[in-house]
Amino acid sequence: MRARIRAWIEFLGDQFWLRPALVVLACIGLAQAAVWLETAHIAGYDPSSPDANWGWAGGAEGARALLSAVASSTIGVAGTTFSITIAALTLASNQMGPRLLRNFVRDARNQLVLGIFLGTFAYALMVLRTVRTVEEDTFVPHLAVSGAVLLALVSLGTLVWFVHHVAISINVETVVDAVHRDLCAAVEARTRDEADVQPPATAPNGAPVAPAAGGYLQAVDTESLANWAHERRVVLALRVRPGDFVPRGFPVAFLSAGVEDAAEAVARSLTFGRRPAALQDLEYSVRQLVEIAVRALSPGINDPMTAGSVLDHLGDALCRIAPRHLPTGAVAREGRVVLVHPVTDYDGLCDAMFHMIRQNAAGSVHVLARMLDVLARAAEVERLTSRLSELGRHADLVLAAARRDVADPNDLADLEERHARFVQVRTGAGRSVV
């Protein structure tokens, strides 16, 4: 249940309308409160003591003109803001990939800017309806009108800041850095300080379990599943992990023995959606970074510098993983493994990071050289022989790609020299393995 709640919160973060709607409701409540303070004579304009008054001190016609100007101008600026946002989304989709749209849509700053403009419009509209002239029993909410002036000034400053923010946010280095921060947070959350228990040599392949729902698996409540399996004295083996697409009716798990409520228990613990989510998927941000690099290496863009920057950030993630342990996918209760589920291992993580970039580099000496340098840096801080072997495998693949695609003998000699330095670093690191 906890994983499903987190997935629901993650889903709410993808809704572009949520924060603007909350800001609009807050501004409507503020307008109602300001008008009520005026009608209750708690605050506002007192004609008997003009020296004690502050804020708006004009009449009904002036208040109506001011509120109308604030409302009409802010709703126009809100439309412009929305157009700028759509243009930024289009640019990001074309240059960096459609999957990066999620990062722009989830940006709370873009949502709050739109909310401030729409909220100011709603505030001015709610106050405008209360202004009455002499023919209508004169009433001018001076405090509320002063609030409209203040919100108009806030909207003006917000517009200037928003133009600056959009200009920075569509910079590819800013996007790469933002996705890299998400990857670092995922590494911190999805890795362990100590090694998990090891899964059994053979997973159960008895009674299959197929939930009624399907789609992209976004979250798995492993604790609830482990508790359920422990209570039933069975071993449950999941076949899918967050990020996988599960067809409807596909058997997602096997049990060591048949249990009546198995389908219901598994269905309660799995959260499906229409798109992948970053909640429990360690490779989600990796795929986003790789997509940026692959787009940069396409003939239409041809930007190897961006691909090299992506490789640097991926190498940083590998260095952060070096002192930590990846989960094994086994959950034990009272010393007995009751749940086995697939997880991202080091080999799969390296494959996700480097395979597509290397395949699309196609003779780009800069990218291949940067990849060898990144692998050497990761090998220098890594101490596990199995991980060093995996890094060596990718370094060998880079050298093989260079010998196949690089025609210049000088460039090829440089890449071979870098590969030799990697081997030297790897050998030195291997001697330190404890």
Disulfide bonds with the S-S distance in Angstrom:
none
